Amino acid sequence: MTTPTVPFRQLHQDFHTSEHIGNVAAAFNPDEWAEMLVRARVQSVNCFARCWHGWLYYESEAFPQWVHPHLQQRDLLPAMITAAHKRGIRAPVYVGVQMCNAMADRQPEWRQMHADGTLAGSPPLETGHKGPLCLNTPFAAFMDGLVRELCATMPAVDGFWFDGVNTQDCVCWHCRMEMLERGIDPADPAARARFGHEVVTRWTRRMSALVRSLKPDATLFYNAGHLGPGHVAMGDAYTHWEVESVPFEGWGFTHSPAVMRYVRTTGKPVVGMTVRFHTNWGDLHSFKHPVELEYECAQMLALGARCCIGDHLHPSGRLEPATYELIGNAFRAVEEAEPWCDGARPVCEAAVLTPESPVPGWGANEPAAIRGALRLLQEAAVQFDIIDATAELKPYRLLILPDHVTLTPELAARIDAHVAAGGAALSSGSSGLKTDGGAALSCLGIERVGDAPWHPDYVRPHGVIGAGLPETEHVMYLRGQHVRALDGTEILIEAYRPYFNAAWPRYAGERSTGEVVYPAVTRRGPAIHFAHPVFRIYHETSAPWVKQMVTNAIRSLLGTMLVTHNGPSTLRVHLNEQKAEKRFVLHLLHYVGTGLGGKRETMTDRIPLHDVECSLSVRAPVADVQLVPQNTPLAFHQRDGVLSFTVPHVHGRQMVAVAPEAER
Ligand SMILES: [Zn+2]
C-alpha cells in the first residue's frame, strides 16, 4: 500500500445542521467557498456527506428520506468536491456514524441498549445527541449502502473520514443473541466490553475492505476522539491517524501531545486536530485566541504531525471571513515551517509504557499517570515517545513505567532483557511489581509486600535523587507501595510514617514521626523504582519536589541527555531528524497560558526568551547551525559529543537546523 497523501494544512468543516433550521446552504456559492479556503492556505478539507443529526447533504437516490429536509443546494457535497479539486485542494468525505438523531428517533431498534434496558444517548424529552446506534444491527447495512452510493456518485472520493466510531457496551437483541450463541455472558460487564470492542473492530475492518474494493487510493480514518492501544491494534483499517483534541473539557492541553507521541510510533502519518472555536466544536460565534492556535499548530509540527483545524459551516452555507483570516494566519506559520518538518522523525532517548487498556473506553481516556508523565518529562526536556506493550524496546535508552503498568510475564522478560543489554528502567507505584494480574520485573531487585500501610507518608530527599531539595520531610500525596529491597538493591530514599492514618475517630495526624518504615526509592544498577505513584501525584498536585526527584533520577540513569537548555520549565524542546535532508531540527516553543484559577486555561502570550543556551548530544561533527526559517547562522562549539549554541530569541516558536558534516 502506498503512503497516503496527508497534507500539512487541513480543514475540517463540520456541518451538523438541525432539521429545525430552514434554507440550509441557500447562500452557498462553491467558488466563493473554495476561494476562501485558498486564501486561508488550506490543502485539504473534510466535506460533509452525513451529519450527527443524521441528514445527508447531497441528492441521494438510495436514501431520499435521509436527505436534509431543508437543503436548498441539493448538490452541496459534490459541488464542494468539484470546487476544491479545481483548486488543487483534497476533499475527503465526512460521514457521521454512530451518533444520529434522526435514526435514533425513527429507527430506535438500531440504538445501543444499556444493560438496564434503557437506550443509550439523550432521553427523548431532552436536547442533545441521540444514538449512539449499534454497529451490530441492520444499521451496518445502511452504512454499506451509503458508502457504495457515495463512491458511485461523487465526482471523486479522496478519502473517508468516519466520525463517532466508538467502542460500545450494548445488549440490544442482535448483540445479546450473538453473545449467547458464542457462549459470552452478557451479564459480565468485562466480557460485554470485550465483545463491544470486537463488534466495532469487525465493522471498521469490514468497512475499510469495502472502501478499498471501491476506491483503493482513498484515505481512511475512524474518529473516536481518542487513540489508544485498542485503536492502534486495528491500525490495518486506517491509512493514517488524526488526533482530535480540543484544549477544553475532557481533553485539556495534555491529551493531544500525549496521543501524538503514542501514534507516531506506528510509522503511519499523524494529523493533529484542533478547532478554531474558543471552547468546543459548534461554538460558531466564538474565536480561539490566535496565539493559542499558533501554539497548537507549532506543537503538532514539532511532534512530527500535520495540522488540521476544525470549523463549522454556517447553516446558510456562507463562510465567515474573520474565521478564515484566523485560520489563514495559523496556516501561514505552518507553511513557513514545512521545509523543516517534511519527513521529520522524532529523536528519542526514552519511552513511556502506557498503562492504558487495549479495550478502549469512550472518548478521551488517557490515564492520569500519562498526563502527569507527559507534563513532567516535557518540562524536564526529556525526548520521549509513548509506547504500548507491542513496541520494540531497543530504540530507547530508558524505559519509564508510570504508576500502574500491568506486565505480562512475556513483557516483563523483554524489559528485563532490555535492561540486561544496557538499557535503563524507571518505574513507579505498582508498575513492575508482582500484583494479582501483573508479573514482576527482576531488574528492579525489589519485592512487593502490599499497599503502603501509611498514608500520607513522607520522604527525606538526599543524595543524587534529592539534589536541589532540602533534606527534610516532604509529603507524598498519594498512597504508595510497600516494597522490600532484595540483596544487592540500594535504598536511595526511605519513607517516614505519619502519627496515624486519618480515619475516624482520629484526624490531623498528617505529620512525620521521623520513624523510617519502608523504602521509597530503590536502585539496582540501571533500574530505579519509586514506591509512590509519582506521575499521578504530579498530575494532581504539580508538587515541585516530586518533579525534582524524578528528574534527578532520569538524569542519573541517562547520563548525557539528548537536549538540555537553561530556559524555564515553560519552554518545550523537541528534537527531530530529517534523514533525507541530513539534518536535525530542534523546535523550541515558548507560549504561556492565562486563566490560572479559571475554568478555561488559554494560551494568549508569546513571552520572549533571550539567550537560551542549548546543548545537543550529537556525536557526528557538525558543520552548520542555523536559525530557521530565518536562515541565520549561529555560532556553536562541539566537544566530547555535545554541541552547544545560544539561541538569541525565542518568540513563540523558533527552529534550529543542525547539519552534520557530509560523510567523506
Ligand atoms: Zn447492539
Boltz pocket constraint, residues with backbone or C-beta under 6 A from the ligand:
constraints:
  - pocket:
      binder: B
      contacts: [[A, 111], [A, 112], [A, 113], [A, 134], [A, 135], [A, 136], [A, 137], [A, 170], [A, 171], [A, 172], [A, 173], [A, 174], [A, 175], [A, 176]]
      max_distance: 6.0
